[in-house]
Amino acid sequence: MVSYSVPTTQQVLLPETLLKKQKSDATAEAKATETKVQLRKAQIAKRRELVRRAASYRREYQTSERQLVDLKRQAKANGSYYVSAQAKLLLVVRIRGINNIPPKPRKVLQLFRLLQINNAVFVRANKATMEMLQLVLPYVTYGEPNLKTVRELVYKRGYGKINKQRIPLDNNSLIEQSLGEKYNISSMEDLIHEIITVGPNFKQANAFLWPFKLSNPNGGWRTRKFNGYVEGGDFGSREQFINKLVQSMN
């Protein structure tokens, strides 16, 4: 009988450079996987924080509304009337064009950023603002926006000033990149809350918002824009009735 010897398997030796590259690739892949996991966890935590904030804002709004109702009922039970505190926030809408505007009102309109007809902006209600509004009364109408009006304007007509460009606010990350690190405003609800409460960072939040571009009101303006609102016209203070106007223009 003839016997055959089976050749033994020889170990293949890889170049040292290839071994180092494989080790480096494995380390990089593990690091990338860990980074992706950590990023995912951070995103989940951030989302939960935004949801928690939005819920706290809702509770704050509901508590404020209940307190207002209770105060009105209490005043009525005592045979008197409840007088609300002076508004802290105003919404100003430009209703007339550029023809025949004197230099001083033109400058005030520029300061308000009301450069076009049907532009609207939020302003803080204080003595200086009220004096400026008196200078541009024939060209604007204003009033006290409620939460619904502020929310609908920001969500439907909201644009941000990012790198001097008008960018639609369709992503919370746009707000976070511009206002999150310095002012802790990271979402649409944060922005709305800062505006409606006229918070400590109202100036920065309002400057971030581009002036709202509204349409002509449904059914057109009233008899004449050149008469005050209380006279049957359109300019001047509308108080809470500004909300009805904006609803017809939004």
C-alpha positions in Angstrom: 0.0 0.0 0.0 1.2 3.5 -0.9 0.8 6.1 1.8 0.3 9.9 1.1 1.2 12.7 3.5 -1.3 15.5 3.9 0.5 18.9 3.7 0.0 21.0 6.8 -1.7 24.4 6.6 0.8 27.2 6.8 0.0 30.4 8.7 -0.2 33.4 6.4 1.7 36.4 7.8 0.1 39.8 7.1 2.2 42.9 6.7 2.5 45.0 9.9 1.1 48.1 8.1 -2.0 46.1 7.1 -2.5 44.9 10.7 -2.2 48.5 12.0 -4.7 49.7 9.4 -7.2 47.0 10.4 -6.8 47.8 14.1 -7.2 51.5 13.3 -10.3 50.9 11.2 -11.9 48.8 14.0 -11.2 51.5 16.6 -12.6 54.2 14.4 -15.7 52.1 13.7 -16.3 51.5 17.4 -15.8 55.2 18.2 -18.2 56.2 15.4 -20.8 53.7 16.8 -20.4 55.1 20.3 -20.7 58.6 19.1 -23.9 57.8 17.2 -25.3 56.2 20.3 -24.4 59.2 22.5 -25.9 61.6 19.9 -29.1 59.5 19.8 -29.4 59.7 23.6 -28.7 63.4 23.5 -31.4 64.0 20.9 -33.9 61.9 22.9 -33.1 63.8 26.1 -33.4 67.2 24.3 -36.8 66.2 22.8 -38.1 65.2 26.2 -36.9 68.5 27.6 -38.7 70.4 24.9 -41.9 68.4 25.6 -41.6 69.1 29.3 -41.1 72.8 28.7 -44.1 73.0 26.4 -46.3 71.2 29.0 -45.1 73.6 31.7 -46.0 76.6 29.4 -49.5 75.1 28.9 -50.0 74.8 32.6 -48.8 78.4 33.1 -51.3 79.7 30.5 -54.2 77.7 31.9 -53.4 78.9 35.4 -53.3 82.5 34.3 -56.6 82.1 32.5 -58.3 80.5 35.5 -57.0 83.3 37.8 -58.4 85.9 35.4 -61.8 84.2 35.4 -61.8 83.9 39.2 -60.9 87.6 39.6 -63.7 88.6 37.3 -66.2 86.4 39.1 -65.1 87.7 42.4 -65.5 91.3 41.3 -68.9 90.6 39.9 -70.0 88.9 43.1 -68.9 92.0 45.0 -70.9 94.3 42.7 -67.8 95.8 41.0 -65.8 95.4 37.8 -62.4 93.9 37.3 -59.9 96.1 35.5 -57.1 94.1 33.8 -53.5 95.1 34.2 -52.0 97.2 31.5 -50.8 95.1 28.5 -47.1 94.3 28.3 -47.2 93.3 24.6 -48.6 95.1 21.6 -48.9 94.0 18.0 -48.5 96.8 15.5 -49.7 96.5 11.9 -48.9 99.0 9.1 -52.0 99.9 7.1 -50.7 102.7 4.8 -48.1 103.0 2.1 -45.1 105.3 1.7 -46.7 108.3 0.0 -46.4 111.7 1.6 -44.9 110.5 4.9 -42.9 113.2 6.8 -39.3 112.3 7.9 -40.0 111.8 11.6 -42.9 109.2 11.2 -40.9 107.6 8.4 -37.9 107.1 10.8 -40.2 105.7 13.5 -41.7 103.2 11.1 -38.1 102.1 10.2 -37.3 101.7 13.9 -40.4 99.5 14.2 -39.2 97.6 11.0 -42.6 98.3 9.4 -41.2 98.9 5.9 -44.2 97.7 3.9 -47.9 97.9 4.1 -49.5 95.0 6.0 -46.3 94.3 7.9 -46.8 93.4 11.6 -44.4 93.4 14.5 -44.5 92.7 18.3 -43.4 95.6 20.5 -43.0 96.0 24.3 -45.7 98.3 25.7 -43.9 101.0 27.6 -43.8 104.8 27.7 -41.3 105.2 24.9 -43.2 102.9 22.6 -46.5 104.6 23.2 -44.9 108.0 22.4 -43.5 106.6 19.2 -46.9 105.1 18.3 -48.4 108.5 18.6 -46.1 109.8 15.9 -47.2 107.2 13.4 -50.9 106.9 14.3 -52.3 107.6 10.8 -50.1 104.8 9.4 -50.6 101.9 11.9 -53.1 100.1 13.9 -52.2 98.2 17.1 -53.6 96.3 20.0 -53.1 93.5 22.6 -52.5 90.1 20.9 -53.7 87.0 22.7 -51.9 83.7 22.9 -53.8 82.3 19.9 -52.8 85.2 17.7 -49.1 85.0 18.7 -49.0 81.3 18.2 -50.6 81.4 14.8 -48.4 84.2 13.6 -45.2 82.4 14.6 -46.3 79.0 13.2 -48.0 80.2 10.0 -46.1 83.4 9.1 -42.9 83.0 11.2 -39.5 83.7 9.5 -36.2 84.1 11.3 -33.3 86.5 10.6 -30.4 84.1 10.1 -27.2 85.4 8.6 -29.2 88.5 7.5 -31.5 86.2 5.4 -35.2 85.6 5.8 -35.5 81.9 6.6 -38.8 80.0 7.3 -39.0 78.6 10.8 -39.8 75.0 9.9 -37.3 73.4 12.3 -36.5 73.9 15.9 -32.8 73.6 15.2 -32.8 77.0 13.4 -34.1 78.6 16.6 -31.6 76.7 18.8 -28.6 77.6 16.6 -29.5 81.4 16.8 -30.9 81.7 20.4 -30.3 78.5 22.2 -26.8 78.8 23.6 -27.1 82.5 24.8 -30.8 82.8 25.7 -32.0 79.2 26.3 -34.7 79.6 23.5 -34.5 76.3 21.6 -38.0 75.7 20.1 -41.1 77.4 18.7 -42.8 77.1 22.0 -39.9 78.7 23.8 -40.0 81.5 21.3 -43.8 82.0 21.7 -43.5 81.9 25.5 -40.7 84.6 25.5 -42.9 86.8 23.2 -46.2 86.4 25.0 -44.8 86.9 28.5 -42.4 89.7 27.3 -39.6 87.8 29.1 -36.1 88.9 29.9 -34.9 88.0 26.4 -37.8 89.5 24.6 -35.6 92.0 22.7 -33.4 89.3 21.2 -36.3 86.9 20.5 -38.3 89.7 18.8 -35.3 90.9 16.8 -34.8 87.3 15.6 -38.3 87.2 14.1 -38.7 88.8 10.7 -41.6 91.3 10.4 -44.8 89.3 9.6 -46.1 89.8 6.1 -49.9 89.7 6.2 -52.6 89.9 3.5 -55.3 92.5 3.2 -58.2 91.7 5.6 -61.1 89.6 4.3 -63.8 92.0 3.0 -61.2 94.9 2.8 -60.6 97.7 5.2 -63.4 99.7 6.8 -64.8 102.9 5.3 -61.6 104.9 5.3 -58.1 104.2 6.6 -57.7 107.9 7.3 -60.1 107.8 10.3 -59.3 106.5 13.7 -60.7 103.1 14.7 -63.1 104.7 17.3 -64.3 107.0 14.5 -65.2 104.1 12.2 -61.9 104.0 10.5 -58.8 101.8 10.8 -55.8 103.4 12.4 -55.0 103.7 16.1 -55.6 101.4 19.1 -57.9 98.5 18.8 -57.1 96.9 22.2 -58.2 93.3 22.1 -60.0 93.7 18.7 -56.6 93.5 17.0 -57.0 89.7 17.3 -60.0 89.7 15.0 -58.2 91.9 12.5 -55.2 89.6 12.4 -57.4 86.5 12.0 -58.8 88.1 8.9 -55.4 88.9 7.5 -53.5 85.7 8.4 
